[in-house]
Amino acid sequence: MSVAKVAVPASARRFAAVAAANTVIYAGYAMLWLGSAYGVFTVVGRRTLGEGSPVLSAAKTVALYALRGCGILLPFSLMLVALRSMASVSNNTHSKERTKEPAVKGLRQILRKVIRDMLQDAVMVGALATFPFLLLMCAGALVTGESPVKESRREMIGSILVDVGILGANAIHCFVILPITILRIWRMKY
């Protein structure tokens, strides 16, 4: 007895491929978001619950698994996003007429245009806003490292600077940069 093979239409195969790509993309970004949220939760939890809290150790376990998964999925996720954006750009350039912009003259004008375009992007502004927090983390590590006595005021101040840096950088990453990036990916035409 032979079984008849059913041909799967191209639209169903395309739908399945897009669904699989979306799963990889959004799972990678979800794991990255969990890692950032863990940074925020760790600082708040350590300050409120204390160092040896079982809640913090459970959160650490979840975050480590999420970051491992992120390390595995994110390279594939970024490649799929790049392919999708290239397809989105090529579809948009064929459907619309290209408008010629006037030629920009001089290096100064080119740099102004590039900087203006970068500062109008919310993700870029968020990335620039994380730099002061990264500097706070570095300053706190230097202050803590120079402290000759354990549990001194210097060490306490350095620890607070590091915590503020971690909290600020991860909060911006978690609540500004990643959501905007995910919404942009979601809105892409493909």
C-alpha positions as CSV (number, residue, x, y, z in Angstrom):
1,M,0.0,0.0,0.0
2,S,1.5,3.3,-1.0
3,V,0.9,6.6,0.7
4,A,0.2,9.6,-1.5
5,K,2.6,12.5,-0.9
6,V,0.9,15.8,-0.4
7,A,2.6,18.8,-1.8
8,V,2.9,21.7,0.6
9,P,2.1,25.0,-1.0
10,A,4.8,27.6,-1.1
11,S,2.8,30.1,1.0
12,A,2.6,27.5,3.9
13,R,6.3,26.9,3.7
14,R,7.0,30.6,3.7
15,F,4.7,31.1,6.7
16,A,6.5,28.3,8.6
17,A,9.9,29.7,7.8
18,V,8.8,33.2,8.9
19,A,7.4,31.8,12.1
20,A,10.6,29.8,12.9
21,A,12.7,32.9,12.2
22,N,10.4,35.0,14.5
23,T,10.8,32.5,17.2
24,V,14.5,32.5,17.1
25,I,14.7,36.3,16.9
26,Y,12.3,37.0,19.8
27,A,13.6,34.2,22.0
28,G,17.1,35.6,21.7
29,Y,16.0,39.1,22.5
30,A,13.8,37.8,25.4
31,M,16.8,36.1,26.9
32,L,18.8,39.3,26.5
33,W,16.1,41.2,28.2
34,L,16.0,38.7,31.1
35,G,19.8,39.2,31.6
36,S,19.3,43.0,31.7
37,A,16.4,42.7,34.1
38,Y,18.5,40.5,36.3
39,G,21.1,43.3,36.6
40,V,18.4,45.7,37.8
41,F,16.8,43.0,40.1
42,T,20.2,42.1,41.6
43,V,21.0,45.6,42.7
44,V,17.6,46.3,44.1
45,G,17.4,42.8,45.7
46,R,20.8,43.0,47.3
47,R,20.1,46.3,48.8
48,T,16.6,45.3,50.1
49,L,16.9,41.5,50.8
50,G,20.5,41.2,51.8
51,E,23.5,39.4,50.3
52,G,22.5,35.7,51.0
53,S,18.9,35.8,50.0
54,P,17.5,32.6,48.3
55,V,15.4,34.8,46.0
56,L,18.6,36.3,44.6
57,S,20.2,32.9,44.1
58,A,17.1,31.7,42.3
59,A,17.1,34.8,40.1
60,K,20.8,34.3,39.4
61,T,20.2,30.7,38.2
62,V,17.4,31.8,35.9
63,A,19.5,34.7,34.5
64,L,22.6,32.5,33.9
65,Y,20.5,30.0,31.9
66,A,18.9,32.9,30.0
67,L,22.3,34.4,29.2
68,R,23.6,31.0,28.1
69,G,20.6,30.7,25.8
70,C,21.1,34.2,24.7
71,G,24.8,33.4,23.8
72,I,23.6,30.6,21.7
73,L,20.6,32.2,20.0
74,L,21.7,35.8,19.6
75,P,24.2,35.3,16.8
76,F,21.5,33.5,14.8
77,S,18.9,36.1,15.8
78,L,21.1,39.0,14.6
79,M,21.8,37.3,11.3
80,L,18.1,36.8,10.8
81,V,17.4,40.4,11.7
82,A,20.1,41.5,9.2
83,L,18.6,39.4,6.5
84,R,15.1,40.7,7.2
85,S,16.3,44.3,7.2
86,M,18.1,43.8,3.9
87,A,14.9,42.3,2.4
88,S,12.9,45.1,3.9
89,V,15.2,47.7,2.4
90,S,15.2,46.1,-1.0
91,N,11.4,45.8,-1.1
92,N,11.1,49.5,-0.2
93,T,13.6,50.7,-2.8
94,H,11.8,48.9,-5.6
95,S,8.4,50.1,-4.7
96,K,9.2,53.8,-4.2
97,E,11.0,56.1,-6.4
98,R,14.4,57.2,-5.2
99,T,14.6,60.8,-4.4
100,K,18.0,62.4,-4.9
101,E,19.2,64.4,-2.0
102,P,21.4,67.4,-2.8
103,A,25.1,66.6,-2.6
104,V,26.6,67.5,0.8
105,K,29.8,69.4,0.4
106,G,32.6,69.3,2.9
107,L,33.6,67.0,5.7
108,R,32.1,69.3,8.4
109,Q,28.6,69.1,6.7
110,I,28.9,65.4,6.4
111,L,29.7,65.0,10.0
112,R,26.9,67.3,11.1
113,K,24.4,65.3,9.1
114,V,25.7,62.0,10.5
115,I,25.6,63.2,14.1
116,R,22.1,64.8,13.6
117,D,20.8,61.5,12.2
118,M,22.3,59.6,15.1
119,L,20.9,61.8,17.8
120,Q,17.5,61.6,16.3
121,D,17.6,57.8,16.8
122,A,16.2,56.8,20.3
123,V,18.3,53.7,20.5
124,M,21.5,55.7,19.9
125,V,20.4,58.2,22.5
126,G,19.8,55.4,25.0
127,A,23.2,53.9,24.2
128,L,24.8,57.3,24.8
129,A,22.9,57.6,28.1
130,T,24.5,54.4,29.4
131,F,28.0,55.8,29.1
132,P,27.8,57.9,32.3
133,F,26.6,54.8,34.2
134,L,29.5,52.8,32.8
135,L,31.9,55.5,34.0
136,L,30.2,55.3,37.5
137,M,30.9,51.6,37.5
138,C,34.5,52.1,36.7
139,A,34.9,54.9,39.3
140,G,33.2,52.7,41.9
141,A,35.5,49.8,41.1
142,L,38.6,52.1,41.4
143,V,37.4,53.5,44.7
144,T,36.6,50.0,46.1
145,G,39.9,48.7,44.9
146,E,41.9,51.4,46.6
147,S,40.2,50.9,49.9
148,P,42.8,49.6,52.4
149,V,40.3,48.6,55.1
150,K,37.4,46.2,54.6
151,E,33.9,47.7,55.3
152,S,35.3,51.2,55.3
153,R,33.4,54.3,54.1
154,R,35.5,54.3,50.9
155,E,34.5,50.7,50.1
156,M,30.9,51.5,50.9
157,I,30.9,54.6,48.6
158,G,32.6,52.5,45.8
159,S,30.0,49.8,46.2
160,I,27.2,52.3,45.9
161,L,28.8,53.9,42.8
162,V,29.0,50.4,41.2
163,D,25.4,49.6,42.1
164,V,24.1,52.9,40.7
165,G,26.1,52.3,37.5
166,I,24.8,48.8,37.1
167,L,21.2,49.8,37.9
168,G,21.2,52.8,35.5
169,A,22.9,51.0,32.6
170,N,20.7,47.9,32.8
171,A,17.5,49.9,33.3
172,I,18.2,51.9,30.2
173,H,19.1,48.7,28.3
174,C,16.0,46.9,29.7
175,F,13.4,49.6,29.3
176,V,14.6,51.8,26.5
177,I,17.0,50.1,24.1
178,L,15.7,46.6,23.8
179,P,11.9,47.5,23.6
180,I,12.6,50.0,20.8
181,T,14.8,47.5,19.0
182,I,12.2,44.7,19.3
183,L,9.4,47.1,18.1
184,R,11.5,48.0,15.1
185,I,12.0,44.4,14.2
186,W,8.4,43.7,14.6
187,R,7.4,46.5,12.3
188,M,9.7,45.5,9.5
189,K,8.1,44.6,6.2
190,Y,9.3,41.3,4.8
